[in-house]
Amino acid sequence: MPPAASASAIVAETASGYHHLKIRGYSSLKAIPSGQHLTSGPFTVGGHRWRILYYPNGDRAESAGHVSVFLFLDENVAKEVRARFQFGFKAEKRGLFFLKKGKPAAGTSTDAQTFASHGSWGYTKFVHWSALEKSKHLKRDSFTIRCDISVVQRVRIQGTIQEAALKFVNVPPSDLNQHLSGLLITRRGADVVFEAGGETFAAHRCVLAARSPVFSAELFGSMMEGSSTGTNDLVRIHGMEAQVFKALLCFVYTDSLPEMGKEEEDAMCQHLLVAADTYNMERMKLICEDKLCKYINVGTVVNILSLAELHHCPGLKSACIHFLSSPANLRAAMASDGFEHLSATCPSVVKELIAISSAP
């Protein structure tokens, strides 16, 4: 019998991204005193909100005559965030050229750093003025900094692998969703009936209550006391189409959305996002947000942005704002029919867009 051999691994799961910061009017900004910085717009990587701090004349007296750059965690966090980052220049046609950087801020390296709430790490002597002014990166008094970030989301240990051990038992993957889906399809044991869009749907109170605090309150809360007439009580759902409620039930029982054609997914996900928000089903809401990010274009961005603002979807809103950071996209959106509705329902968002359009 061969000797038993085993192996394990420590795996750091990461999420990566980058941000471009355009500096226009470089020579004018050099007049800003050492220690004073300008701040980039916010961006999200690894589920956290970041900004770049740009010091035109160094972050301290010792670094005067240099550009200093720092990565800043722009939020309060209960647990410190580990992230690896690197600053460089974005070249116009030849990809990315990373500088051989000057002396970094204390402790900064290409290793992952620990960011506390509103903490920052970076380079106090990123590049000297003279070196930048002689380089190919400064054109027409402008240049672009790129910051690449890799956020460590969690560290896990892959279990020991018995490479030569005999395996006598094979455990199949979970099929709980198939069993629950069977209950929904066969209606076996159903004790409540919903009416939505002129159609009826039989379901199970306990399953619905376990998946949604809103369903729990509606089906078992004080509002239901004394109103039960036995099994299969009828609950009317107002303002929701039958196919939307059917898809909602599918997610309740299987934790996944039904298959949708590309031609209907955009509109369906908008309706399902509203339904998920109504019934406080956060995972379903995030899935809809993620899908809708793929459908942002000049014709849809105003409606999707309004939906994101009204239903508290920060990720989807950020995706819309990112799309509208292009002046051409912003002009087209502001000229669309839906912009008037956005102005009436979400005036604060319109102010943000106006600020973007007036930015230098």
Phi and psi in degrees as a GROMACS rama.xvg file:
@    title "Ramachandran Plot"
@    xaxis  label "Phi"
@    yaxis  label "Psi"
@TYPE xy
-66.7944  151.992  PRO-2
-66.7281  145.633  PRO-3
-70.6522  135.364  ALA-4
-125.48  144.515  ALA-5
-139.673  161.905  SER-6
-154.373  153.053  ALA-7
-144.732  168.896  SER-8
-145.669  143.409  ALA-9
-100.968  118.335  ILE-10
-117.255  124.591  VAL-11
-96.1896  113.5  ALA-12
-87.4947  126.558  GLU-13
-126.076  159.591  THR-14
-125.017  131.058  ALA-15
-118.024  157.421  SER-16
-173.44  178.53  GLY-17
-148.287  163.345  TYR-18
-137.578  135.993  HIS-19
-100.516  129.02  HIS-20
-115.664  111.523  LEU-21
-85.4145  127.252  LYS-22
-107.828  112.742  ILE-23
-109.805  141.165  ARG-24
74.3382  42.6023  GLY-25
-52.8872  -47.655  TYR-26
-65.1419  -34.2578  SER-27
-69.6827  -35.3178  SER-28
-71.0775  -18.2914  LEU-29
-62.1168  -20.1332  LYS-30
-74.7715  -12.3791  ALA-31
-67.1364  132.041  ILE-32
-63.1634  155.409  PRO-33
-57.1881  143.502  SER-34
90.1216  -9.87774  GLY-35
-103.216  139.849  GLN-36
-127.954  162.316  HIS-37
-112.326  151.625  LEU-38
-118.251  134.786  THR-39
-72.1849  171.207  SER-40
-68.7514  159.734  GLY-41
-73.8668  151.372  PRO-42
-147.868  159.813  PHE-43
-117.833  129.462  THR-44
-139.199  131.463  VAL-45
64.919  26.8402  GLY-46
78.8213  8.67079  GLY-47
-121.267  152.199  HIS-48
-95.2256  127.492  ARG-49
-126.467  161.272  TRP-50
-143.039  161.942  ARG-51
-107.209  131.376  ILE-52
-97.229  121.882  LEU-53
-112.283  115.832  TYR-54
-102.987  105.758  TYR-55
-64.3042  -27.9907  PRO-56
-128.501  39.1401  ASN-57
83.0039  151.356  GLY-58
-84.8985  -6.18529  ASP-59
-157.389  171.271  ARG-60
-60.0105  -37.7515  ALA-61
-65.4635  -21.6789  GLU-62
-107.689  15.8262  SER-63
-57.4048  142.434  ALA-64
86.7549  0.991358  GLY-65
-117.435  159.401  HIS-66
-91.1142  128.933  VAL-67
-109.915  140.977  SER-68
-134.596  139.675  VAL-69
-136.763  145.032  PHE-70
-93.103  128.442  LEU-71
-121.179  126.104  PHE-72
-83.298  107.562  LEU-73
-95.1356  57.359  ASP-74
-168.186  163.908  GLU-75
-88.5115  132.401  ASN-76
-127.537  140.324  VAL-77
-74.2683  -29.9996  ALA-78
-127.817  138.068  LYS-79
-58.922  147.469  GLU-80
-103.289  131.413  VAL-81
-99.3681  128.597  ARG-82
-149.709  144.328  ALA-83
-105.379  139.012  ARG-84
-144.02  161.518  PHE-85
-152.463  135.114  GLN-86
-103.824  147.173  PHE-87
-162.825  -171.813  GLY-88
-104.187  143.901  PHE-89
-93.6634  113.75  LYS-90
-81.2859  152.281  ALA-91
-67.1317  -43.5974  GLU-92
-127.533  -10.821  LYS-93
-114.038  31.6127  ARG-94
75.7329  -139.241  GLY-95
-116.3  129.995  LEU-96
-115.326  113.953  PHE-97
-88.7762  133.916  PHE-98
-68.6671  151.899  LEU-99
-79.2323  101.302  LYS-100
-72.4463  156.286  LYS-101
-73.9368  -170.012  GLY-102
-61.4145  122.906  LYS-103
-77.9509  165.744  PRO-104
-60.4112  154.722  ALA-105
-51.483  124.816  ALA-106
85.2213  -7.49061  GLY-107
-77.3532  135.493  THR-108
-157.831  -175.557  SER-109
-77.7209  -4.66635  THR-110
-73.002  160.238  ASP-111
-64.9028  135.99  ALA-112
-109.787  159.966  GLN-113
-100.808  121.918  THR-114
-107.773  120.384  PHE-115
-86.82  179.062  ALA-116
-54.9943  126.66  SER-117
55.5172  35.0114  HIS-118
-95.9463  162.77  GLY-119
-144.208  151.586  SER-120
-138.157  149.136  TRP-121
176.696  -153.632  GLY-122
-119.199  117.302  TYR-123
-75.9958  -26.2457  THR-124
-126.899  68.4697  LYS-125
-64.1233  -49.6877  PHE-126
-156.917  139.943  VAL-127
-77.5515  147.65  HIS-128
-52.8896  -45.6917  TRP-129
-63.2631  -40.2296  SER-130
-66.3347  -41.571  ALA-131
-65.037  -41.4491  LEU-132
-70.2806  -21.578  GLU-133
-90.6619  -11.038  LYS-134
-83.5746  167.504  SER-135
-80.527  -5.47056  LYS-136
-81.0477  -25.5494  HIS-137
-89.8097  111.389  LEU-138
-131.537  128.504  LYS-139
53.1866  41.0978  ARG-140
64.2682  24.7815  ASP-141
-137.474  153.4  SER-142
-156.812  166.412  PHE-143
-124.64  127.883  THR-144
-95.4023  138.173  ILE-145
-116.212  132.997  ARG-146
-118.216  117.05  CYS-147
-96.4191  132.71  ASP-148
-128.704  139.161  ILE-149
-130.06  111.088  SER-150
-95.9792  126.814  VAL-151
-79.1963  111.599  VAL-152
-86.5725  -37.5399  GLN-153
-165.626  157.334  ARG-154
-114.476  126.661  VAL-155
-127.478  157.761  ARG-156
-109.997  118.652  ILE-157
-73.3775  131.693  GLN-158
-59.3927  160.023  GLY-159
-58.7187  133.152  THR-160
-104.66  116.452  ILE-161
-84.629  91.4428  GLN-162
-65.5856  -32.0687  GLU-163
-114.261  5.84647  ALA-164
-76.7489  146.742  ALA-165
-76.6196  140.395  LEU-166
-112.388  118.785  LYS-167
-101.198  -19.787  PHE-168
-128.711  129.582  VAL-169
-109.684  119.638  ASN-170
-94.3255  120.113  VAL-171
-72.4696  159.523  PRO-172
-66.3167  159.573  PRO-173
-62.1186  137.417  SER-174
-122.126  26.3067  ASP-175
-58.0733  -40.3616  LEU-176
-63.349  -31.9502  ASN-177
-68.473  -39.8174  GLN-178
-65.7992  -44.4559  HIS-179
-66.6575  -38.0731  LEU-180
-61.4129  -36.5883  SER-181
-62.4993  -38.029  GLY-182
-62.115  -41.4969  LEU-183
-66.1736  -40.6406  LEU-184
-71.2206  -45.5096  ILE-185
-82.236  -17.9486  THR-186
65.4565  15.551  ARG-187
-64.1263  125.996  ARG-188
76.9631  7.45346  GLY-189
-62.0601  139.199  ALA-190
-132.35  14.403  ASP-191
-153.038  145.706  VAL-192
-124.324  132.913  VAL-193
-107.463  146.34  PHE-194
-118.368  121.859  GLU-195
-142.187  127.481  ALA-196
59.1233  31.1427  GLY-197
84.2178  -0.0694243  GLY-198
-116.181  155.916  GLU-199
-111.798  148.345  THR-200
-137.813  121.195  PHE-201
-85.632  140.765  ALA-202
-150.283  -175.163  ALA-203
-122.448  120.747  HIS-204
-54.0024  -46.9446  ARG-205
-63.6593  -39.4422  CYS-206
-65.3216  -46.5566  VAL-207
-63.0613  -43.2601  LEU-208
-65.8277  -34.6401  ALA-209
-69.7907  -26.6012  ALA-210
-95.8397  -21.3458  ARG-211
-143.576  123.572  SER-212
-64.2638  -25.929  PRO-213
-71.3619  -45.9283  VAL-214
-60.2121  -38.6732  PHE-215
-60.3787  -44.261  SER-216
-67.193  -38.967  ALA-217
-71.7988  -35.1504  GLU-218
-95.5409  -22.3087  LEU-219
-128.84  -2.96081  PHE-220
-77.8328  -176.426  GLY-221
-62.9801  -25.6248  SER-222
-67.8662  -16.6171  MET-223
-96.9767  -10.3032  MET-224
-64.8698  128.091  GLU-225
80.1605  -1.58291  GLY-226
-102.133  -7.58657  SER-227
-73.0143  136.978  SER-228
-115.711  21.7446  THR-229
112.333  -161.817  GLY-230
-74.3306  163.466  THR-231
58.1026  43.4327  ASN-232
-61.1768  146.174  ASP-233
-95.9113  124.948  LEU-234
-117.467  121.59  VAL-235
-91.1417  130.087  ARG-236
-103.112  116.737  ILE-237
-97.5205  143.078  HIS-238
74.5446  22.2031  GLY-239
-135.603  130.077  MET-240
-69.1619  155.002  GLU-241
-59.7984  -44.1631  ALA-242
-67.5446  -29.1797  GLN-243
-70.5415  -44.9783  VAL-244
-66.1949  -35.414  PHE-245
-62.5768  -42.4453  LYS-246
-66.5743  -36.4083  ALA-247
-60.8752  -45.7801  LEU-248
-62.5715  -38.3615  LEU-249
-57.9602  -43.4789  CYS-250
-68.3923  -38.6245  PHE-251
-56.3156  -42.4065  VAL-252
-88.9077  -24.7701  TYR-253
-121.052  -9.49863  THR-254
64.1262  24.7411  ASP-255
-148.61  154.243  SER-256
-83.1265  152.668  LEU-257
-68.6081  161.478  PRO-258
-63.8666  136.94  GLU-259
-131.799  143.831  MET-260
-72.2213  153.116  GLY-261
-59.0876  -32.4788  LYS-262
-72.9543  -19.0298  GLU-263
-112.282  -10.954  GLU-264
-63.461  -39.4401  GLU-265
-57.5922  -58.5745  ASP-266
-64.9291  -39.3019  ALA-267
-64.2993  -40.761  MET-268
-68.7241  -30.516  CYS-269
-64.4724  -45.0159  GLN-270
-65.0535  -40.6079  HIS-271
-70.1514  -31.3469  LEU-272
-62.9945  -42.8423  LEU-273
-62.5727  -43.1974  VAL-274
-63.7313  -42.2089  ALA-275
-63.1546  -39.8032  ALA-276
-67.0046  -39.652  ASP-277
-61.136  -40.6583  THR-278
-101.352  12.7076  TYR-279
55.0222  49.8481  ASN-280
-110.389  88.5203  MET-281
-65.7353  -40.9413  GLU-282
-64.9109  -42.261  ARG-283
-62.1151  -39.5036  MET-284
-62.2198  -44.4062  LYS-285
-65.9276  -36.3718  LEU-286
-62.3216  -43.2498  ILE-287
-64.7046  -41.7255  CYS-288
-56.642  -47.916  GLU-289
-61.1647  -43.0164  ASP-290
-66.5898  -39.959  LYS-291
-68.1357  -25.7061  LEU-292
-58.061  -29.0514  CYS-293
-76.093  -15.0255  LYS-294
-105.896  10.9467  TYR-295
-75.5208  120.896  ILE-296
-149.726  -176.751  ASN-297
-59.4605  -35.5744  VAL-298
-79.2213  -21.8202  GLY-299
-111.676  -16.7343  THR-300
-61.1481  -36.5037  VAL-301
-65.4172  -46.3782  VAL-302
-65.2624  -41.2295  ASN-303
-68.236  -38.3873  ILE-304
-63.7934  -42.244  LEU-305
-61.5052  -43.5843  SER-306
-61.6116  -43.5957  LEU-307
-63.585  -40.544  ALA-308
-69.5947  -44.1775  GLU-309
-69.8375  -26.8883  LEU-310
-114.374  20.474  HIS-311
56.6582  61.0386  HIS-312
-117.87  82.7688  CYS-313
-62.2454  -36.5608  PRO-314
-65.7385  -45.3676  GLY-315
-66.3791  -38.7048  LEU-316
-62.9697  -43.0459  LYS-317
-61.3574  -37.8482  SER-318
-64.2214  -39.7988  ALA-319
-66.581  -44.8017  CYS-320
-63.3205  -38.8413  ILE-321
-61.079  -43.2704  HIS-322
-62.3888  -40.0972  PHE-323
-80.5954  -3.1942  LEU-324
-69.0082  -15.7741  SER-325
-77.7884  122.941  SER-326
-55.0157  -38.8294  PRO-327
-64.888  -43.7694  ALA-328
-64.4989  -40.0326  ASN-329
-65.5291  -42.9518  LEU-330
-62.0775  -42.2976  ARG-331
-65.0463  -39.69  ALA-332
-67.1862  -42.0704  ALA-333
-68.9503  -20.5847  MET-334
-91.0032  -3.97541  ALA-335
-78.9514  161.766  SER-336
-64.3931  -33.7134  ASP-337
-74.4174  -11.6714  GLY-338
-67.1981  -33.0271  PHE-339
-63.9545  -40.4514  GLU-340
-64.7893  -40.1292  HIS-341
-62.1186  -39.5099  LEU-342
-62.7249  -36.6868  SER-343
-76.3987  -38.2683  ALA-344
-91.6343  -30.354  THR-345
-134.345  67.1217  CYS-346
-61.5474  -31.2358  PRO-347
-66.3085  -34.0212  SER-348
-68.0565  -40.297  VAL-349
-61.5452  -37.9613  VAL-350
-61.7964  -39.7287  LYS-351
-61.9418  -42.5125  GLU-352
-66.8353  -38.1933  LEU-353
-64.1625  -39.6615  ILE-354
-62.7028  -38.1766  ALA-355
-64.7909  -44.6223  ILE-356
-67.8942  -26.4461  SER-357
-94.1715  -4.03306  SER-358
-67.5294  144.915  ALA-359
